[in-house]
Amino acid sequence: MALTIDATSDSTISINDYLDYMNREIAVDDIDQIVDTAPVFASLLRDPTIVAAAINKELLNWREFQQENKYTAQTFLLGITDKFALRANVWMPPSEDPKIRAWEEKLYYYNVPHDHNFSFMTGGYCGSGYETIIYEYDYESILGLENETVPLRFLERTTLPKGKIMYYRASVDIHSQMPAREFSISLNLLPVNPADRLKTQYIFDPANQRIKEPVRNSTSSQSTVCCAAVYVGNNRTSELLDDLSISHPNARFRRNALRALSRREPSRVEDFLQRAARDNDPLVRGLLTEGQM
């Protein structure tokens, strides 16, 4: 299950020293190594000045404020190396204004059960944190279709108060966060591993044990390109889609590339169906029976 790590520290460490240590000593794809560094992460959580210092640094250089930050508006990037990123997430209690509250729920992904296509270690930095319900599922056993039945196993209902450290597993753990009761900040350590980001993330419906929809992120945006290619592409577009329908590592992209090709070149539909039949992923092979080419 998602790990709750019992780790404490009597010392503190700077953001730069922490990231330098992680980058130098720890393998980005070794879960055990990363989990074993939890006491060092605890040293980071103990220092009440690091987030303020990082904010001050950004404000002094406001023209280049958070230029490397690719996350949502609630997230503040504290530092990044070629192997790890450290970010602070801000959690606000719900506004009394219904319009603002609706916006906050979307921003913070409150009450939206979802997984991540990357593993990460998280810890409470200040405040009582959010409450969350955690499930797990088997990514390799699903096709990834909307409304597809997916067995979910309830793990726990827990919180992330100051000092608590947890580790979430990529494409395994699902969590649904509820609004924080007070202003809180959590810190996240994220491996910079491009291979992880090729997996599709999902929003789930635990009550009905189903996939609700894919998360709209960079992977889904790549698939949107396939749709646009049908209408505004040219011969070179078809050549590129032809190659990527075989070589792209994400099955959803290969599926969408084949669908786009079938619309651009209807005379070759049978060729594209045969290609789908040879694909090693059932999501792509499903094109043969769904009648969506």
C-alpha positions in Angstrom: 0.0 0.0 0.0 1.0 3.7 0.0 3.7 3.8 2.6 3.6 5.8 5.8 7.2 6.2 6.8 8.3 6.5 10.4 11.2 8.9 10.2 12.4 11.6 12.5 15.4 13.9 12.6 17.1 16.2 15.1 18.9 18.3 12.4 17.9 20.5 9.5 19.2 20.7 5.9 19.0 23.3 3.2 17.1 22.8 0.0 20.3 23.0 -2.1 22.2 20.5 0.2 19.2 18.1 0.2 18.8 18.1 -3.6 22.6 17.8 -4.1 22.6 14.8 -1.8 19.7 13.1 -3.5 21.1 13.9 -7.0 24.5 12.6 -6.1 23.7 9.5 -3.9 20.3 8.2 -4.9 19.1 6.3 -8.0 16.0 8.0 -9.4 14.2 4.7 -10.1 15.1 2.8 -6.8 12.1 3.0 -4.5 13.9 1.4 -1.6 16.8 3.9 -1.8 14.4 6.9 -1.9 12.3 5.6 1.0 15.5 5.0 3.0 16.3 8.8 2.7 13.1 9.7 4.7 15.2 10.8 7.7 16.9 13.3 5.5 13.6 14.4 4.2 12.4 14.8 7.8 15.4 17.2 8.3 14.0 19.3 5.5 10.5 19.3 7.0 11.9 20.5 10.4 13.2 23.8 9.1 10.4 26.5 9.3 12.4 29.0 7.2 13.1 27.2 4.0 9.8 27.9 2.2 9.9 31.6 3.2 13.5 31.9 2.0 12.6 30.3 -1.3 9.6 32.7 -1.7 11.9 35.7 -0.9 14.4 34.6 -3.5 11.7 34.3 -6.2 10.3 37.7 -5.3 13.7 39.3 -5.6 13.9 37.9 -9.1 10.2 38.4 -10.0 10.9 38.8 -13.7 11.9 35.2 -13.9 9.4 34.0 -11.2 9.0 30.2 -11.2 9.9 29.8 -14.9 10.7 26.1 -14.4 7.4 25.4 -12.7 5.2 23.2 -14.9 2.7 22.4 -12.1 -0.7 23.9 -11.1 -1.2 27.2 -9.4 -1.2 25.7 -5.9 2.4 24.4 -6.4 5.6 26.2 -5.8 8.8 24.7 -7.2 11.6 24.9 -4.6 14.4 23.3 -6.6 15.1 20.9 -9.4 18.1 18.8 -10.6 18.4 16.4 -13.5 17.1 13.6 -11.2 14.8 15.1 -8.6 12.4 18.0 -8.1 11.2 19.4 -4.8 8.0 21.3 -4.6 5.7 22.9 -2.0 1.9 22.4 -2.3 -0.4 24.9 -0.6 -3.7 23.6 0.8 -6.4 26.1 1.7 -9.6 25.5 3.6 -12.8 26.1 1.6 -13.9 29.6 0.9 -17.3 30.7 2.1 -18.0 32.2 -1.4 -19.6 29.4 -3.5 -17.9 30.5 -6.7 -14.5 30.6 -5.2 -15.1 27.3 -3.4 -16.0 25.6 -6.7 -12.7 27.0 -8.3 -10.7 25.8 -5.3 -12.1 22.3 -5.5 -10.9 22.1 -9.1 -7.5 23.6 -8.3 -6.8 21.4 -5.4 -8.4 18.3 -6.9 -10.5 17.9 -3.8 -12.8 14.9 -3.8 -11.4 13.7 -7.1 -10.0 10.1 -6.8 -6.9 9.9 -9.0 -3.6 8.2 -9.5 -0.2 9.6 -10.6 2.1 8.3 -13.3 5.1 9.1 -11.1 6.0 8.0 -7.6 6.7 10.6 -5.0 7.5 11.2 -1.3 5.4 13.7 0.5 5.5 15.2 4.0 3.6 17.7 6.1 5.5 21.0 6.4 3.0 23.2 8.2 -0.7 23.0 9.3 -2.8 19.9 9.9 -2.9 19.0 6.2 -5.5 17.5 4.1 -7.5 14.3 4.8 -7.3 11.6 2.1 -8.8 8.3 1.2 -6.4 5.8 -0.5 -7.1 2.9 -2.8 -4.9 0.7 -5.0 -5.4 -1.0 -8.3 -3.6 -3.1 -10.9 -2.6 -0.8 -13.8 -1.4 -3.7 -16.0 -4.8 -5.4 -15.9 -6.8 -2.5 -17.4 -7.4 -1.2 -20.9 -7.8 2.4 -19.8 -11.3 3.0 -21.3 -13.8 5.5 -19.8 -16.4 3.6 -17.7 -14.2 0.5 -17.7 -14.7 -1.6 -14.6 -11.6 -1.6 -12.4 -11.4 -3.5 -9.1 -10.2 -1.0 -6.4 -9.0 -2.0 -3.0 -9.6 0.4 -0.1 -6.4 0.9 1.9 -6.9 3.6 4.4 -8.3 7.0 5.3 -5.6 9.2 6.7 -4.2 12.8 7.0 -0.9 14.5 6.3 -0.1 16.7 9.4 3.2 18.4 10.0 6.1 16.0 10.1 4.3 12.9 8.7 6.0 11.3 5.6 4.3 9.1 3.0 5.4 7.5 -0.3 2.9 7.1 -3.2 3.5 4.5 -5.8 3.2 5.4 -9.5 0.1 3.9 -11.3 -0.8 1.9 -8.2 -2.1 4.2 -5.4 -5.2 6.2 -5.9 -6.0 9.1 -3.5 -8.9 11.4 -3.0 -8.1 14.5 -1.0 -10.7 16.4 1.1 -10.4 20.1 1.9 -7.9 21.1 4.5 -9.3 22.5 7.7 -6.6 25.2 8.0 -3.8 26.7 5.8 -1.3 23.9 5.2 1.8 23.2 3.2 3.2 19.8 2.1 6.5 19.2 0.4 6.9 16.7 -2.4 10.0 15.0 -3.7 9.4 13.9 -7.3 11.8 11.7 -9.3 12.5 13.3 -12.7 12.0 10.1 -14.7 10.6 10.7 -18.3 9.6 7.1 -18.7 7.0 7.4 -15.9 5.3 10.2 -17.6 4.4 8.1 -20.6 1.7 6.2 -18.6 -1.8 7.5 -18.6 -3.2 8.9 -15.3 -6.9 8.3 -14.5 -9.8 9.8 -12.5 -11.8 7.0 -10.8 -15.3 6.4 -9.5 -14.7 4.2 -6.4 -18.4 3.8 -5.6 -18.9 2.0 -8.9 -15.4 0.6 -9.3 -14.8 2.3 -12.7 -12.5 4.6 -14.6 -14.3 7.9 -14.9 -11.8 9.5 -17.4 -8.1 10.0 -18.1 -6.4 12.9 -16.5 -5.9 15.8 -18.9 -2.1 16.2 -19.0 0.8 16.3 -21.4 0.2 12.7 -22.5 -3.5 13.4 -23.3 -2.4 16.6 -25.1 -0.2 14.4 -27.4 -3.3 12.5 -28.3 -5.2 15.7 -29.0 -2.6 16.3 -31.7 -3.7 13.2 -33.4 -7.3 14.6 -33.6 -6.1 17.9 -35.0 -3.9 16.0 -37.6 -7.1 14.6 -39.2 -8.2 18.1 -40.2 -5.1 20.2 -40.7 -2.3 17.7 -41.3 -0.4 17.1 -44.5 1.5 14.2 -46.1 4.4 14.7 -43.7 1.9 14.5 -40.8 0.7 11.1 -42.1 4.3 9.9 -42.3 5.0 10.8 -38.7 1.8 9.3 -37.4 2.5 6.2 -39.4 5.9 5.8 -37.6 4.6 6.7 -34.2 1.6 4.3 -34.4 4.3 1.6 -34.2 7.0 3.1 -32.1 5.4 5.4 -29.6 5.7 3.9 -26.1 2.2 5.0 -24.9 -0.5 2.7 -26.1 -3.2 5.4 -26.0 -1.1 7.5 -28.4 -0.6 4.5 -30.8 -4.4 3.9 -30.7 -5.2 7.5 -31.5 -2.5 7.7 -34.2 -4.1 4.7 -35.9 -7.5 6.2 -35.7 -6.2 9.5 -37.2 -4.5 7.6 -40.0 -7.6 5.7 -40.9 -9.5 9.0 -41.3 -6.7 10.6 -43.3 -6.1 7.6 -45.5 -9.4 5.5 -45.6 -8.1 3.4 -48.4 -5.6 1.9 -45.9 -8.0 1.1 -43.1 -7.4 -2.7 -43.4 -3.6 -2.1 -43.1 -4.2 -0.1 -39.9 -6.5 -2.7 -38.5 -3.8 -5.4 -39.1 -1.3 -3.2 -37.3 -3.6 -2.8 -34.4 -4.0 -6.6 -34.3 -0.3 -7.0 -34.0 0.1 -4.5 -31.2 1.2 -5.9 -27.8 -1.3 -3.8 -25.8 -5.0 -4.7 -25.6 -6.1 -1.1 -25.7 -4.8 -0.8 -29.3 -6.0 -4.3 -30.3 -9.5 -3.2 -29.0 -9.8 -1.1 -32.2 -10.7 -4.3 -34.1 -13.9 -4.9 -32.1 -15.0 -1.4 -31.1 -15.7 -0.2 -34.6 -14.0 3.1 -34.0 -11.5 3.1 -36.9 
